[in-house]
Amino acid sequence: MSTLEKTINLLNTLPENQIETIYSFVQFLSSQQTKEMPGGEKSLDDILGNIVGVIPDTGKTLEEYREERMRERYEAVN
């Protein structure tokens, strides 16, 4: 039996005024949970824009970038 099912069984035994009190408390907890999320979160577009902005656009293709990096890394030194 899940925790929710156990809680529902207990709630069925309580008088209505106590259920209202519990409901109000659960609403409070729910509202606090959404408020705890950072307000300064960036959107996915902003994050991707920051990542893309790190690499200057030189007009090279992905394959050209890859070849350049491989040459830099594994080029034989004379």
Summary of the structure (lengths in Angstrom):
residues: 78
radius of gyration: 28.5
end to end distance: 72.7
largest distance: 87.9
contacts: 113
relative contact order: 0.05
helix: 68%
strand: 0%
